[in-house]
Amino acid sequence: MRFAGIFAVALLLLPAGFAPAAEWVQESPGQKAYYDDRGQLERVELDADGDGRFEVEERYRHQRRSERREDLDGDGRWERHYLWHEDGTAVLTEQGRKGKLQKTFYGADGTVARIEKDGDGDGQTDSVWEYSAGLLQRVSKPRGVWHYKNGKPSRAELDEDRNGRTERIEYYREAGSLAKVEELSSAGKVKCTWTYGTDGKPLRAEEDTDGDGRSDRLRRFHSNGTLEQTVDADHNGTPEIRELFSASGRLISREEDLDGDGVFDLRTGKIANH
């Protein structure tokens, strides 16, 4: 180990925004350490891969590391920047190509508290991950918001065409599987509700075709692949049509209630019970 200088008066070449030189420098292979006039460490430069270039720089305050910058590809630009606060929290900023940026915020216990990402390099945050006690709670992206409970998805509000309006709401079971989906109209009303089994397959779909808040088309999906559909054509609350389709979509049977008494009078095709 050798001392490059004691009480140096010349200014060291530092990146823009950094303070002038420390009082003395301690140098060893792959490392330079800069100290103030009281002997306290201020800055360390590291050459981790031994190529003669210092790709890591660390700053210290009150004998504690407060900042770290990393040039990962040797282009002279810091792609990774760590910042430690006195309260124990920290921020990691990662600079990607074409202006892409990601910031990770850590709590005093070291767990991730929040992640912000600019995925298109326009200078605006477009995706956010929020955590509590290390568990993911909420994800916000341009096409929707996902809510989590105990680290698993519980609900999602989706804006699939990114027009600023929610068109679809998904509900999940505690185990994380999809349980129900609501499709919304432009007015925000539920126009169709899908119910799913634990295997992910649809069980039923209830559709409100006239926007009066009542289901007038019901589809039931059977385990053998057939589909049963009932239609309330005159929107009086009682279905007048019942149809059965094969797994390939072929119409098997059709029943109609001609007089509205709740009894199907006209039957065509093969009638099956489910």
N, C-alpha and C positions, 0 to 999 in steps of 0.2 A: 504494500500500500504506500502511496506517495502523496505528498501535499503539493498541489499545484500552485498555491500562493497563500500568504497570510496577510490579512488586512489589505486585500487588493483594492486598488483605486480605479482600475480600468473597468468600464461597463462591459458586461457579458452580452452577447447577442441573444436576445430572447424573442419569442413570438410576439406579435402585436398584442397589446393589452396587458402584458406582464410587467412587473416592477423591475428596476435596475438590479445590478448584480448584488449578490450577498457579499459579506465581508471576507469569507475565505471558503475554499473549495477542498473537498476531500475526494480523491479519485482512486478507483480500483477497477480492475478489468470488467467492462460492461456496465459501469456505473459511475456517475458523478453526483456528489452530494454537496449542496450549498448551504452554508450556515451564516447566521447573522453575527453581530459583534458581541452578543452574549453567549454565543456557542449553541444557539438553538437551531435545529434543522428547519430550513425553509423550503428547499426544493431538491428533488432527486430526478436525474435523467437515467434511463435504463436502456441498454442495448441487449435485449433478451436473446436474440438469435446470433449475436456475435458478428454481425456484418459491418460493424463500424459506424452504424447509424443509430442514433438514439430515437427509438420509435415510441417510447413511453416517457411521460413527464408527470411527476407527482408534486403537489404543493402541500405544505404543512403549516399548521397554525396551532400554537400552544402545544407543541410536541405531538399533535394529532394530525393524521392525514385529512386534508379538507378537499382535495381535488386530484383527479387523475385524468390524463388525456392520452389517447392511443392513436397512432397513425398505423393502421393495419396493413396498408398496401404500399407504403413508402412513397406516396405522392406529395408528401409535405403538408397534407391536410389532416386535421384530427377527425377521424370518423366516429370515435367513441369518447364520451366525456362523462366522468363520474363527478358528482358534487355531493359532499357530506355536510350536513348542517349540524350546528351545535346541539340541537335537541335529539340527535340520533337518527333523524330521517335522512333520506338520500334520494338523488335523482340521477338516472342514467340516460344520457341523450345519445342516440345512435343516428348518424347521418349517412343516408344511402345515396345512390346515384340519382341524378335528375331531380334533386331537391327533396327526395323522400326522407321522412324523418319519423323517428319513434322515441318517445320518452316513457321511461318506466320509473314510477314513484314507489319508494320503499318506506315502510313504517319504521319506527324506532326499534322494533323487534326483528327487523330484517326481512319481513314478509312483504310481498308485493301488495301495494294498496291501489294502484291505478296505472293503466297503460294508455297512452294517447298516441295515435298514429296518423300521419299525413301520408296517405298511400299514393297520391298523384302529384305531389310536389308543388301544390298551389299555395302553400303557406298556411293552409287551414286544416285544423284537426278534423278528420272525417270518421274516425273509428275510436271508440273508447271502451276499455275493459275496466270494470270496477270490482274491487275485492274487499272482503271483510274477514279479518282473522285468517288471511291466506286463502279463503274460499271465494270463488267467483260468484258475484251477485248479479251483475248486469253487463250486457254488451250492447253498445249502440253503434250502428253502422248506417250508411245511407239507405239501405233497403229494409231497415227494421231495427227493433229493439228486442233483445232476448233477456228474460228474467230467470234467475237461478235460485234454487233453494237447496242447501246442503251440498252445493257444488254441482247439482244436476239441474237441467232445464225444467222450468215450471210453466212458463208462458212466453209466447213470442207474438209481437205485434209487427206485421210485415207490410211494408210499402214496396211492393215488388216492381212497380213501374217508376218509383222515385218521384212521384208527383206531390209529395207532402201529405198524402192521405193514406190511412191504414186500410188495406183491402182484405186482410186476412189475419185472424187471431188463432194461434195454436195453443192448446192446453196439453200439458204432459202429466203423466202419473209420477208418483214419488220415485219409482224405479227408473224413470227417464224416458219411457216409451210414450208415443203420441196417443192421446186419449180422445181428443175432440178438436175439430177445426170449424171456425165460423168464417164464412165468406160475407163480406160487407158490401152494401150498395154504395153509390156515390154520396148518398145522404147519411151514411154511417150506420144504417139499419142492417140487421142480420138477414141476409136473403137465402142462405143455405147453411145448415149445420150437419157436419159429418161426424159420425161416431166410429171409433176404431177399437178393435180387439187388442189384446196384449201381444198378439202375433204381428201387429202392424197392418192387418187387413181391414177394410171398411166393413162395418156391420149394418149401418143405416145412414140415409141421407134425407133430411127434412128440408124442403124448399118452400119459400114464400115467394110465389111468382108475381103477386100483385102489390106487395109492400104493405099489406094491412097488419102485419105482425103475427099472422097465423099461418101455419104450414098447410099448403094445399097440394103438395106432391111429396109422397113418401116412398122411398126405395129401401128395400131390405135385401141384404146380400147374404145368401145361404151358404153353408159350408160346402155343399156340393157344386158350387159355382153358379147356380141359378140366381136370377134377380126377380124379385116381386115388386111391382110398382102399383101404388094406388093414387088416383088423381081426383081432387075435388074441383071439377071443371067449372061449376057455377059459384064457387067460393062461399058456400053456405055452411061449411063445417063438416059436411058428410061426403065421403068419396063416392063418385058415381062410376068410376072405372077402376078395374083391377086387372093387371096384366102380369104374365109370367114369361120370363125370357130364359133361354138356355145360356150356358157358359160362353157360347160363341156369339150371343146377341140375337139369336133367332127367336121370334115370337112363338111361344108354345100355346098359350091360351089367353083369352080376353073375356072379361065379364063386365056387364053394364047394368046399372040401376036406372031403368028408364023412367020410373015415376017418382023417384026421390024418397022412397019409403025406407031406405037403408038396406033393402034386399036386392041382390043382383038377379035380374030377370033374364037377361040375355047372355048366353054362354056359347063361346066358340072355341074350338081346339080341345086339347086334353087338359082337364082340370086336375090339379094336384094339391094335396094338403101339406102345409109346412108348419 
